[in-house]
Amino acid sequence: MSSSRTALILGAGIMGLSAAWGLARQGFAVRIVEQDEVPNPRGASVDRHRLIRHAYGGQAGYMRMVDPAYAAWDMLWRELGEVLHIPTGVLAVSGGTKGWLGESRATLAGDGHAVTDLTAEQVAARFPIFTEAGIGAAFHMEAGGVLLADRIVAGLARACTARGVVIERARAAAVDPARATLRLNDGSERSADLLVIAAGPWAPRLLPAALAPRVVASRQVLVLLEPPAQHRETWTRAPMLLDLAEDGGFYAVPPVADTPLKIGDHRFSRSGDAEADPRDATAAEAEEILAFARPRLRDMAGYRILGARACYYDVEDAERFVIEPLSPRCLVMSGFTGHGFKFGPLLGLALATAASNPALLPALTPWAAGQAAPAPGLLAALEGVSA
């Protein structure tokens, strides 16, 4: 495709950069407008790590997107010249066989994924950093790992720049989807043949008619820990821990690649202001998360708190990703919670393919929402790529 087609992207988080990368690969001349430095320390996708795993409850569509997501990451690793993914495997535990764990187990088995069921005693014996207390069901998967998020965002920005993408630091005051135009705070305008809005938790306030109230900002708290001396070496070989009970779900990210152990809240607060609210978490917020983790981590009293803070996600009512046309010249990417990061390059490549072949645009939205298989040609950029 000729580079005469132009694209303008609002937001340089994982989605905006992935869209820019995909569009540049399709021959678009791309400009990104980002309000902060890149990586943006206030952005939803800028953290030390994010998780990639097949377990997705009963959401088979997203489970089936994980293998092509790995293939898209492989493309990016080759371009970056480094692999920013640490395999860890997955340990899922729950008080019983129903709910998220049971739905995940059934959906995984239905698609032939290798899952090893474990008893509470087997969990504690195999992974002595965890206790058996309260575990009524558990499974382990070898597949899955940690994506080094902040390093990925920085590397993707470099890759985009190398492909000619211009990153402009400016703040958008208004969006005109019909004209594919951004009005900036200084009163100037930027426009292109295609406008992509990937503004994370800021998007609903810029697009109230299109997104609010079905997509909202959500304050999420995480706590960083140092394990006690007797468990540090074991943690370096530990799987990610998923305990996603509806009434108090949390996840634990092992301390890989010189990052700290992280405990995060899997519930969505669906409240907060990404622009105005503080990023420091209160002691009460940190304790609420630690209370969920305390029964699961052996010798929890010996763990040292390194810090606690909040980030802001954009959460859609049904927790489904939103990639939709707002006009023939404008697409929005929103509603990615903490789950979207693993699919960033895959979604960017698919969006770019659909932008280059508008006949594919109607298929992009339900596929991104996890409700349909990809249309023929939508993942053409991955042909010949081995996951």
Residue, then its C-alpha position, 0 to 999 in steps of 0.5 A: m500500500s502507498s504511504s499516501r494514506t495517513a493515520l492519526i492515533l490518540g494514545a501511546g499505550i500498548m494499544g495505540l502503539s500496537a495499532a501504529w505498528g500494524l498500520a505502519r507495516q501496512g504502509f500508512a504514514v502514522r502520527i501518534v498524539e500522546q499527552d505524557e512521556v512514552p512510556n506514560p507512567r500514568g498509562a493503563s499499560v505501563d507497569r513492570h509486568r502483565l500476564i499472558r495465559h489461556a485460562y479465561g473462565g468460560q470466555a472461549g473466544y479470548m482463550r482461542m486468541v492467546d495462541p495467535a497473540y503469542a504469534a504476534w508477540d513472536m513477530l515483535w520480538r524479532e523486530l525488537g531483537e529481544v524476547l520480553h516474555i518470561p515463561t512461568g506457567v499458571l497455577a489456578v486455585s479456588g475454594g471449589t470447582k464452580g465459578w471461574l476455575g471450573e469454567s476455565r477448566a472445562t473450556l480449556a479441556g474442551d479445546g484440548h489444552a493440557v491441564t493438570d488437576l491438583t489437590a490442595e495437598q499437591v499444591a502445597a507439596r509441589f509449590p511450598i511457597f503456597t499453603e493448602a488452606g481453603i483450596g477445594a480445586a486447583f489446576h496447573m498449566e505449563a503454558g503462560g508467562v509474564l510480559l515485561a510491560d514497561r520494557i515492551v511499551a518502550g521497545l514498541a515505541r522505538a520500533c514504531t519510530a524506526r518505521g517512521v511513526v511520529i510521536e507528538r507530545a500534546r493533549a487532546a481537548a476534543v475528538d471529531p470522529a466524522r472528520a477524523t480530527l483531534r482538537l488539541n489544548d492549544g486550539s490547533e487541529r490534527s487530522a488524517d485519513l484514519l483516526v484511532i482513539a486508544a486513550g485508555p481510561w481517558a477515552p470515555r470522557l473524550l467520547p461520552a456518547a460513544l463509550a460512557p457509561r458502558v466503559v468506565a475508568s477503574r482504579q486498581v490497587l497492586v502491592l509489591l512484596e519481597p518474599p522472606a529469605q527462605h522462599r526467595e529462590t523458590w519464587t524465582r521458579a514459581p508459576m503465576l497464581l490466579d485465585l479469581a473468586e468473585d468475592g475477593g479475587f487476586y493474582a500474584v506475579p512472580p519476581v521474574a527478570d529483577t522485578p518484585l513480587k506483585i499482588g493485584d486485585h482482580r475485581f474492578s472498582r469501576s470508579g475513580d478519575a485517571e486524571a485527578d486521583p492519586r497513584d499512591a494507594t492507601a494503607a487500607e487499600a493495600e491491606e484489602i488486597l493482602a487480606f485475600a493473599r494472606p491465606r494463600l502465601r506460606d509465612m505471609a508474616g515474613y513478607r516485606i511490603l515494598g510499596a502499594r499503588a494504583c493504576y487505572y483501567d478502562v472497563e467495559d460492562a461485560e469485560r469485552f474489548v471494544i474495537e468499533p468504527l465511530s465513523p467511516r474514518c474513525l475507530v475506537m479501541s477501548g475497554f481492555t481492563g488489565h487483560g488487553f495487554k496480552f493481545g496488544p500486537l495481535l489487535g494492532l495487526a488485525l485493526a491495520t489489516a481491516a483498515s486496509n481492507p474495509a470489507l473486514l471491518p464488520a468482522l473486527t468488532p465481534w472478534a475483538a469482543g471475544q464473540a466470533a472466530p476471526a474472519p478469513g484474512l483478518l489475521a493475514a499478517l500472522e501467516g507463516v508465523s510460528a507461535 
